[in-house]
Amino acid sequence: MILASIGTALALGWPLLVHWLQQHVDGRLLLAGGALLLLWRLPRLPALLAIAALLALSVFGSTRLGVHGYPVLVNLAMLYTFGASLLHGPPLVERLARLREPELSPRAIAYTRRVTQAWCLFFAINGAIAGFTVLRGDPVLWALYNGVISYLLIALMFCVEWLVRRRVQRADPQCSSA
């Protein structure tokens, strides 16, 4: 429990931690730390693909690209996870909804598919913006977007989805389980 909490805190604080540590620590050490976090926090295949991409960025680009690429790769891994669930069903949001309510109506299933698609779009856009901050080369912009703004956008996405779900449930009682 404590170890999981530490891992979550490190993963969430990665951009701000990197912004501070890159002035004091060799970038290769930060890169190794990012690779370990990816392996620890993500499903195995996306984590291994993300680590390979981190290493490629570092070898063919620079250590800075590898270290700053971490949020981009997390977004890509999440896009892969949600997208793969759409292709090889059931969609991830449906799986989560079934934890609470095992029997979902066809309308609720359709709704969870749309929410999974919305998360795919979110991770694609968020990852693209994170990539822009890496390519821009401004460490303050990178830390601000990836360490603060992107988390606010994730929270906003959760809140908007919750509000939409409540509205859908009121309009269509068969979707009350979604």
GICORRA-V793017 format. One record per helix or strand. SS is the DSSP state (A for helix, B for strand). FROM is the first residue (numbers start at 1). LEN is the number of residues. If there is no record, write none. Layout:
SS/FROM/LEN ; SS/FROM/LEN
This chain:
A/2/20 ; A/27/15 ; A/44/17 ; A/63/6 ; A/70/18 ; A/92/9 ; A/106/31 ; A/139/33 ; A/173/3
